[in-house]
Amino acid sequence: MTTRTSYLNMLYVSPMDIATVAIETAVKHVIEKIKQGKKLTTEDILILYLGSISEDVRAMRAEAAEREKALREEIAQLRGEVSQLRGDVYTKIDEFRKEVNARFDNVYAEMNRRFDAADAKIDATDAKIDTKIDELRKEVNAKFDALYAEMNRKFDEVNRRLDTIMTEFGRRFDELYRLLATALTQKRQES
């Protein structure tokens, strides 16, 4: 029981307590009447009867208070057991959560290991492909260089032949021109 609850209980006066105090006061008053030898009224007799049963009521209230105290102790014990059970459940949940997290971590680590292995394979394959591409590029470039060299050689050969033909053509043209000029000159002289 907390201090606040006990303080509130001290402030609280039940109607039964008020009635009990009122009956006790009335019984004392009736007993004074009997001591003085006065005649009792019906109300006085009723008050004496109520006073006699107030002891029974007080005993029942004490028993009820004891039972209430026992129930409160039992409830407190049950709350403690529930709290202990709750703590055990939370502990088990935490252990399970840790186990599940450990499993996820293991799966995550395994996946990362597999991804790393796959990445390494991909990198190795990329390196092989790059090497093959470089080899093919060199081979193609060598073939193109050889082809260009052959074409240039053939162009040079064709150009030399054309130069020879042009030179021969020019020489023949000059010869023909000289012959024509000579023939024309002779014809003019004859005329």
Summary of the structure (lengths in Angstrom):
residues: 191
radius of gyration: 65.5
end to end distance: 162.9
largest distance: 209.7
contacts: 388
relative contact order: 0.03
helix: 94%
strand: 0%
